[in-house]
Amino acid sequence: MAFSILALTLTVLLQIFATGLRNVDRSDDFTQAVLHAESLLARLGTDLAVTEGPSQGQFEDRFSWDMLIEPYAWDAPEGSPAAAVKPYQVTLKVFWEEATKRRSVSLTALRLVAAQP
């Protein structure tokens, strides 16, 4: 009887431990995806031009991305300092494979570009 209880207890403990390890891997992947996304967004407007439309790419590892840049509705009064810039909404999705599932994280940001006279 004691052996059965010990075996059952060890089985439950091993399942808890395995679930914890899977969750650590999942959170590590999520963190890596967010870091990639933030890095790409930080380069937008400096290293990378803010160009309207969709684009996509791959990071050096197993993460890929899709980005959509579209005009943002902005009613700036004529002649105000706000009229000197044109806002764009940037939606960036980072994807990766986890076992048999495709995971993703999505970030949205605004970028201001000097308005053309």
BALOLUM-456857 format. One line per field, with one value per residue (C-alpha): residue in one letter; x, y, z negated; chain. Coordinates in Angstrom, 1 decimal. Each point is the difference from the previous one (the first is absolute). Layout:
BALOLUM-456857
res A / ...
xx X / ...
yy Y / ...
zz Z / ...
chain A / ...
END
This chain:
BALOLUM-456857
res M / A / F / S / I / L / A / L / T / L / T / V / L / L / Q / I / F / A / T / G / L / R / N / V / D / R / S / D / D / F / T / Q / A / V / L / H / A / E / S / L / L / A / R / L / G / T / D / L / A / V / T / E / G / P / S / Q / G / Q / F / E / D / R / F / S / W / D / M / L / I / E / P / Y / A / W / D / A / P / E / G / S / P / A / A / A / V / K / P / Y / Q / V / T / L / K / V / F / W / E / E / A / T / K / R / R / S / V / S / L / T / A / L / R / L / V / A / A / Q / P
xx 0.0 / 2.8 / 1.8 / -3.2 / -0.3 / 3.6 / -0.3 / -3.1 / 1.7 / 3.1 / -2.1 / -1.9 / 3.3 / 1.6 / -3.0 / 0.1 / 3.8 / -0.5 / -2.8 / 2.2 / 2.8 / -2.3 / -1.3 / 3.6 / 0.7 / -3.2 / 0.7 / 3.6 / -1.3 / -2.6 / 2.7 / 2.3 / -2.8 / -0.8 / 3.7 / 0.2 / -3.1 / 1.1 / 3.4 / -1.6 / -2.3 / 2.9 / 1.8 / -3.1 / 0.5 / 3.7 / 1.7 / -3.3 / -2.2 / -3.6 / -1.6 / -3.7 / -1.2 / 0.8 / 3.4 / 1.4 / 3.2 / 1.9 / 2.2 / 3.3 / -1.6 / -3.4 / -2.1 / -1.7 / -1.9 / -2.8 / -0.3 / -2.8 / 0.6 / -3.1 / -1.0 / -1.5 / -3.0 / 1.3 / -2.0 / 2.8 / -1.1 / 1.7 / 3.1 / 0.3 / 3.3 / -1.9 / -0.7 / 3.8 / -0.1 / -1.9 / -0.9 / 0.1 / -1.3 / 2.3 / -1.3 / 2.8 / -0.6 / 2.8 / -0.6 / 1.7 / -0.6 / -0.5 / -0.3 / -3.1 / -1.4 / 0.8 / 0.3 / 0.0 / 0.3 / -1.3 / 1.2 / -1.5 / 1.7 / -0.2 / 2.8 / 0.2 / 1.5 / 0.6 / -2.8 / 0.9 / -0.7
yy 0.0 / 2.4 / -0.7 / 0.8 / 3.4 / 0.7 / -0.8 / 2.1 / 2.9 / -0.2 / -0.1 / 3.2 / 1.8 / -1.0 / 1.4 / 3.2 / 0.3 / -0.7 / 2.6 / 2.6 / -0.7 / 0.4 / 3.3 / 1.3 / -0.9 / 1.7 / 3.2 / 0.0 / -0.2 / 2.8 / 2.2 / -0.6 / 0.9 / 3.2 / 1.0 / -0.6 / 2.1 / 2.8 / 0.0 / 0.2 / 2.8 / 1.9 / -0.1 / 1.3 / 3.6 / -0.1 / -3.0 / -1.0 / 2.4 / 0.4 / -1.2 / -0.5 / -3.6 / -3.6 / -1.5 / -3.2 / -1.7 / -2.4 / 0.5 / -2.0 / -2.7 / -1.7 / 3.1 / 1.8 / 3.2 / 1.8 / 3.7 / 2.3 / 3.8 / 2.1 / 3.7 / 0.9 / 2.3 / 3.3 / 3.3 / 2.6 / 3.6 / 1.7 / 1.9 / -1.7 / -1.8 / -3.3 / 0.6 / -0.3 / -3.7 / -2.9 / -2.9 / -3.7 / -2.9 / -3.0 / -3.5 / -2.5 / -3.8 / -2.4 / -3.7 / -3.2 / -3.7 / -1.7 / -3.8 / -0.3 / 3.5 / 3.3 / 2.7 / 3.8 / 3.3 / 3.3 / 3.5 / 3.3 / 3.3 / 3.5 / 1.5 / 3.7 / 1.0 / 3.6 / 1.0 / 0.9 / 3.6
zz 0.0 / -0.9 / 3.3 / 1.9 / -1.8 / 0.6 / 3.7 / 0.4 / -1.8 / 2.1 / 3.2 / -1.0 / -0.9 / 3.3 / 1.9 / -1.9 / 0.6 / 3.8 / 0.2 / -1.7 / 2.5 / 3.0 / -1.4 / -0.5 / 3.7 / 1.1 / -2.0 / 1.4 / 3.6 / -0.7 / -1.6 / 3.0 / 2.5 / -1.9 / 0.0 / 3.7 / 0.6 / -2.2 / 1.8 / 3.4 / -1.1 / -1.5 / 3.4 / 1.9 / 0.9 / -0.5 / 1.7 / 1.8 / 1.9 / -1.0 / 3.3 / 0.3 / 0.6 / -1.1 / -0.4 / -1.5 / -0.9 / -2.1 / -3.0 / -0.2 / -2.1 / 0.3 / -0.3 / 3.0 / 0.2 / 1.9 / -0.1 / 1.2 / 0.2 / 0.7 / -0.4 / -3.4 / -0.1 / -1.2 / 0.0 / -0.6 / 0.5 / 3.0 / -1.0 / -3.4 / -0.9 / 0.1 / 3.8 / 0.6 / -0.5 / 1.5 / -2.4 / 1.0 / -1.9 / 0.0 / -0.8 / -0.4 / -0.6 / -0.8 / 0.5 / -1.1 / -0.1 / -3.4 / 0.3 / 2.3 / -0.6 / 1.7 / -2.6 / 0.5 / -1.8 / 1.4 / -0.8 / 1.3 / 0.0 / 1.6 / 2.0 / 1.0 / 3.3 / 1.1 / 2.3 / 3.6 / 0.9
chain A / A / A / A / A / A / A / A / A / A / A / A / A / A / A / A / A / A / A / A / A / A / A / A / A / A / A / A / A / A / A / A / A / A / A / A / A / A / A / A / A / A / A / A / A / A / A / A / A / A / A / A / A / A / A / A / A / A / A / A / A / A / A / A / A / A / A / A / A / A / A / A / A / A / A / A / A / A / A / A / A / A / A / A / A / A / A / A / A / A / A / A / A / A / A / A / A / A / A / A / A / A / A / A / A / A / A / A / A / A / A / A / A / A / A / A / A
END
